[in-house]
Each structure stands twice: as C-alpha cells, then as structure tokens.
Amino acid sequence: MGETVATTPETPVPASTYPIERGCPFEPSEQLARLRGTGPVSARLPSGQYAWLVARHADVRAVLGDGNRFSADRGHPAFPRPFAEAPTQPIRPLSLISMDGAAHTAARRLVVGEFTVRRAEAMRPRIQQIVDDRIDAMLAADHPVDLVSMLSLPVPSLVICELLGVPYADHHFFQQRSGMLLRRDIGGAERSTAMDELMSYLDTLVTGKERDPGDDLIGRQIVRRRATGRYARDELVSLAALLLIAGHETTANMISLGTLALIEHPAEATALRADPARIPLAVEEMLRYFTIVDSVTARVTTEEVEIGGQRIGPGEGVVAVGLSADHDPAAFDRPDELDLDRGARHHVAFGFGPHQCLGQNLARAELAAVFDTVLRRLPGLRLAGAVDELPYKDDASIYGIYQMPVEW
C-alpha cells in the first residue's frame, strides 16, 4: 500500500515503524502522542509489511467495533505480522481470534458461558487459596525473591490449568512454548516448532478427554459440542491453545506491572490498604495505564474505509494501537498519570467489539485477589534494585517484565 501518511500542517510525521518500544512503563511515549496528532499513519512492521497505525481512542474503537469492514483473518496475506520472520510452515490459526462474522459468533457462543461474571465469582475462593499459597511460599523463601516466577506466573497458570483441565505439572512445557510464540526475535522455524509441540500436546490431552470428558472446560466443551453436532477436535485443540496462552501470559504480566505500580506509588498503596473496596477501581486503572497487548488488535480491511480522515483501501493491514488509545487525552483526563481511583471502564485493554477478551472477568478476579493479598500480607514489599534496570519485555507481543526481584 506504499508509505503514504496522513498529516496535518501543524503536526510532524511520526517515525513510521512499529512496534514502538516502551522502556520504563511510567514514562509516557512522545511517539504515541505524535501519532494521535496525525490520524492513521503507514508504518513498516518487522515482517517488512506496511500497515496503518490507528492511535486515537475513538478511531481504535471504530476499527475494533466493526467486524464487517475490518477482518481478523490471520490467514490473509496482508494481515499485519509483528514478527520479523514468518513461520517455516503455515500455523493453524487459533480459533475465535481469527474468525469473522457468523462463524465467529457461533464459535464464541459455545464457550462464552464459561467466562461470565457469575463463573468468575464462583472461582474467587479457589483463586484466593492459590494466591495465599504462593504468598506463603514467598514468605518462606530467602530474600530477594523473583516475583514473576513465584507469584505472577504461578497464579494465572494454576487457575487456567484447573479451568481447562490441563495438568499444572506440565506448566514449564507450555510456558516455554507460549513464551517463544510471543517473542518477536524468535525465528520462523523455532516459532513453528513451538506451535507444533504445543498443539500436539493439547491434541493428546483432548483425545484423552474424549474418552472421559471430566468436569472442566475442555470436558464440558466436548459434551456440549457433541450434543449440538458441532464437535471437531481440531477446533477444540485450537481453542484450548488460545485460552491456555492468553489465560496465563496476559494476567501474569499485569500482576507484575500492577505490583510494580503499588511499589512505585506508596501513598496510593497505603490508601488502598486502608480501603480495599477501592481495589476494583485500581485494577481498571492499571489495565488502562499499561494496556499490555496490541498484537490482537490487528485487522485487515475488507473494503475501502475512512478512519480519522484517512482513506484506507481494501486488503490493507491496520493495527489499532491500544496503548495509545488508552492514553488519549480526548478520552481520559490526565491520561499519563496513574490514578488508582479513576476506575474508567471504557479503556480498550481487553479490546473492544466482537473480539473483546473472553476471559476479562476471570482476569479481573485474579488481579483483585493478588493486589488485595499483596497489600495485606506484604505491606513492606519493595524492589531489590532500580525500576529502570528491570528487564522489560520490549521484545514480546505482550508487554511485561521478565524478572522482578523483590524483598520486604
């Protein structure tokens, strides 16, 4: 589609590359601010493709809310790829996030009941038990400890494993593979191998559950899909892979970043500790402030569209930059300030429209349980080092922290 960019006379053209490195999460991005000033801009991706970056909150919601003119089909040749190397062989698209229209609606309807607010509430006692067990392990360990390996990863991994019916004993296997799939600097051959190994593992798991479904999400899906005449093992394996990867990677990174926010804002942490009823508001603000996932907001146009005053032709890639949208002053007052009382629910951290995150209620329940427990049981929690020296995930499709040494 070329390198044409849309500009206004008052605003310089931003650097036309994507993704944009974040660095320290508490430093606002000047590049994103410039993007919001221009309207959609054509940018070069690591894959060598060009795609339109949509940065304003209203425009991002317009793209994500339109499932007709903006397709989620990851098999389309123009679909934006965040990786430098393509897989050495076609990777089966993960279910739901690659579907459009009636097919997506039907597939989502089959599983959406597993992620209602009521379901998440019913899981809270078990989530709390898992969090308490992990805090017990931290308290019993020598200082400093790595918050990521001792709390951030185990909590959502245990929760999603129990929900799906995946043995937690295999967590090192699937965490390593999912981590490779999300790294932008991993070669195409390695990415294909990681996906093949993960899918083979889940195919074996689903095959076993076909004989004895059990009372877990995969087992219930087998029973339900057979009863409706819609059972297909490949589709369920792809769904399991999507839920397993998204179910622990996203929440784990939010636990690390949210805990870092509490450490770096001690006055707000003290206020939350005194009034834990405000924690759900704090969770919403952390989700908005960090907005860790942009890769799932890519789309490809099915017809000519106009967004933010820019004409975009059919068959062109679009990336709705959620982090920029959630720091748009047109949508949020003082957007670059972390205000744990803000509680704004119109952020796009979980996406927007027909592909909005299935597991958002579960994620909110896990985050609230973790932050409440950390505030109560680790009141003196602090970093064992400097915030700007932490290894941030600038090389991954989901932003976060690789290790976070803490003491108390």
N, C-alpha and C positions, 0 to 999 in steps of 0.2 A: 504493500500500500504506500510505499515511499516514506519520506521523512518529513512530510508536511506537518507543520504545527500551527495551532491556533493561538494567536496572541492578541493583546490589546495594546494600544500605543503606550499606555502608562506602565506596562509590566514587562520585564525582561523574560526571555525564554528560559525555562529551567533546563538543567542538564538532561539530555534525552537518553538516559539509561535507567534500567530497573532490574533488580530491586534496589531500593535505597537503604544504605547501611544506617543503622540506628545509633550505634555506640552506646553510651550510657543512657539508660531508659528515662532518666529525669531531665535530659537536655532536649528541648524542643527542636524539631528539624526545620531549618530555614528552607531547605529544598522543598519540603512538603508545603510550606506556607507559600512559596512562589508558585507551585503547581496549582494551588487553589485560586491564585490570582489570574490564571490564564485560560481556564477551561481545559477540555481534553487536549493532551499533548501526545504526539507519537514518540515512542521510546524504544530503544533497542534492548531486547532481552538477552540473557546469557545464551540462549539457544540460537541466537542470530536472527530470530524473528523480530518483527516490529509489531507493537500493539499500542492501542490508545490507553493512556492512563487517565482515569476519571477520579478526581480528587475531592470535589465538593460534596458535602453531606447530601444535599438534595439530589444531585446527579447520581451519586452512588446508589441511593435508594431507588431512583428511577430505573437504573440498569438492573439491579438485583430483583426488583419487583416485577419486571417484565419478562415472563417466561416464554413469550411468543417470539419477540424480536431478538432476544439475547439467549443463545443456546448454551447449555452446559456440556455439550457433547465433546468429551475429551479425545474422541477419535477423529475429529475434524482436523485437517492439516493446518488450519490457521489458528487452532486453539492455542492460547499462549502457554508456553512451557517455561517454567522457572529454572530449568536445568541446562547446563552447557552442552551436555551430551544426551542424545536420545537413547533409549534402551536399544540393545542389540537385536531384540525381537519384540513384536507388539506385546504390550502388557494389557491383560484383560482389564477393562475399565471397572473401577469399583462401583458397585450398584448405587443407585439413588443419586450420587453427586454427578453422574454422567448422563442421567436421563432427562428427558423433556416431556412436557405435555401430559397426555392421558397415561402414558406408560409410567411416568414418574409418580403421578397422583395415585395410581393403583398400587405401585410398589411401596410407596410411603404409607399408604393407608393400612397395609398389612402389619406394619411394625410400630406405628406411631403410638398405639396404646401401651407399649412397654415403657414409654417415657413421659407419661402425664405427670402433672403436679402431684396427684394422689399417689402415684407409684413412688415418686421421689420422696414424699413424706413418709411413706411406709418403710423406706430403706434407711431413714435417718438413724434409728437406734444401731443398726449394724455399721453404718458409716462412722458413727461416734465411737463404737467399740474399736474399729480399725484404727482411727486416729489416736485414741488413747493408748492402744498397744504400741504404736510407733513412737509416741512421745515417751512412753515407759522405756523403750529401747534407747532412745536418745539420752534420757536421764541416767541410764545405767552405763553409758559409754564414756570413754575418756574424752576430754576436750582437746582441740575443737573437733566437731563432727561435720560431715558434709550433709547439709540439709536436703540436697537433691536426692542423694541415694538413701537417706534414712527416713525421709518424710514425703517429699514432693512426688517421687516416682512410686513408692510402695502404696500410698493411699489410693490413688485412682486405678492403679494396676490391680490391686486386690478387689476393688469394687467392681470394675468391669469384668474381671475374670469370674467372679461369683455370679454376676448378672448373666453373662453369656454361657457359663458352664465350661470355661477354659481352665485347665489346671494351672494354678499360680506357680507351681513348681517349675513351669516352663517359661517364667517371665523373662529370664535372661535371654532366651532364644528370641522371643517376639519383640522385646525391647531393642535388641541389637538390630534386627531386620528392619523394624519400623524406623529406627534412627537413621539407617542407611538410606531408606526411601525418601527421607525428608531432607537429607543433606544435599545442597546444591553442587558441592565439589566432588561428589561420588560419580565415577564413570558409568556410562550406559550399561556396560557388561555387568558391573557389580550390582547396579540397581535392578537389572533383570534377574540376576541370580537371587538377590534378597527377596524379590517379589515371588519368584517361583518357589523358593523354600517356604515362605510364609503361607502361600496358597496351598502347597502340598500338605503342610502341617494341618491347616484348617480343613482341607478336604478329608483327611484321615479322621479328624475329630468329628466332622459332620456325618461321615459314613458310619462311625460307631454309634452316634446318637440316632441314626435312622432305625437301628435295631432296638434301642432302648432310649426313647427321647428324654426322659427326665424332666424335672420341673425347673428349667432355666430357659433363657430367651431362645437359644437355638432349638432346644427340645420343643418349646411351645410353638415356635415358628414351623417346625416340621409337621406337627399335628395340625395346626391351622391351615397351612398351605395344602396339605393332603386333603383336608376336608373340603376346601374350596376348589380342588382340582388344579391348583396353581403351583404345585411343588416342582422345583427344578434345583438340583443340588448345586450347580454352578452359581446360580443366583444367590443362594443362601450362603455359600462359601464367600462370595464377594461381599455380601452384606456383613458377614462376621469379620472379615478383614477390615472393612471400613470402620465398624464400631470398635474393634479392638485397637486399631491405631489411633483413631480420633478420641477414643474413650480414656486413654491414659496420657498421650502426648500433650494434648491441649491443657488439660486440667493440671498436670504436673508442672508445666511451665508457669501457669497462673499462680500456683501455690508458691513457687519460688519467688516470682516477681512481687506478688502481694505481700508475702512475708518481708521481703526487702523494703517495700513501701512502709510497712509498720515500723521497721527498724530505723529507717531514714526520716520518719515523721513521728518522733516520740510523743509529742504533745497530742497528736490525733490518736495515737495508740492508747495513751492514758485515758482519753475521753471515751474511747470505745470500750476499754476495760471496765470503766465505771458504768457504762450504759450499753450492755451487749445487744439490746434490742435494735441498735443502730447498725449492727453488722451487715444485714442485708443491703442497706444503702451503701456501705463501704464496698461490698462485693461488686455492686453495679458500677461504682466509680472506678474500681480497679480494672474491671473488664473494659470500660470505655477508655481509660487512660492508656493502657498497654496495648489493647487490640492486637493480639499476637499473631493472628492468621490473616494473610492476604491472598494466599495461593488459591483458596477455594472460591474466591470471588472473581475468577477469570471467566470470561464468556466469549462467544464468537457471534457476530451479528448474522441474522438470517435474511435481513432485508436492509435497505437504506434507512438510517435513523438520524435524528439530530439530538445531540446531548450537549447541554451547556453552550448552545450556539454553534457547535461544530458538526458538520455533516460527516457521517461515517458510512462508508459503503457496505454492501452485503459481503459476507465472508471475511470480515476483518476482526482481529482479536481485540478484546477490551479487558483491561484489568481495573476493577473497582477498588481503589486503594482505601481500605477500611480505616487504617490508622490516620490517614489524612482527614477522612470524613469525620472521625470521632474527635478531631482537634480543630474542627471548623468553627470559627467564632460566630458564623451565621446561625449555628445550631446550638452552641454551648457557650455560656458566659465564662470568660477566663479559661478557655479550654486547655491551656498548657499548665494550669495549676491543678494539683491533686487535691480535690475537696471531697473528703470521705462522707460528707453529709449531702452531697449533690443528689445522688440517687436517680439520675436521669436514666430512664428505660428506653429512650429512643436511639441509643447507640446501635452500631452495627457490628459489635464484636462477635455476635453469633450469626452474622449475615442478615439477610432480610429477604422477604418474599417466599416463593415456593420452596426454596432450598435452605431456608433458615435451619440452623442446627437442631437436629432431633434431640440431642442429649442435654440441652441447655438447663432444664430443670434439675437434672441429676448433677450437673457441674455446679450449679448454684448451691445445692445442698452440701456437696463436698467442700466447696470453698468456705462456706459459712461455718461448717463444723471445724475445719482446720484453723481458721483465723480465731474463732472463739476459744479453742483449746490452747492455741499458742499464747494468746493473751493471758489466759488464766493460769496456765501451768509453767510458762517460760517468761515471766514478766521482765527478766533481765536479759533477754535474748539480744545479742549484738553480733556484728560481723567480726570475724577474726582476720581482718585485713581491710583494705580500702575498697569502696564501692566502685571506683573507676578501674580497679585492677581485676574485677571478676571476669571470667571467660563467658562473654555473652554470645548467643547463637546468631551471629550475623551471617553465618554460612548455611542457615537452615530455613526451611519454608515456614516453620513455626518458631517464633522468637521466644527466647528464654535464657536460661543460664545453665552451663554445663556442670559446674561445681560451685557450691556456696558454703564455705567453711564458717561455722558459727560457734559461739560459746555463750555462757550465761553465768 
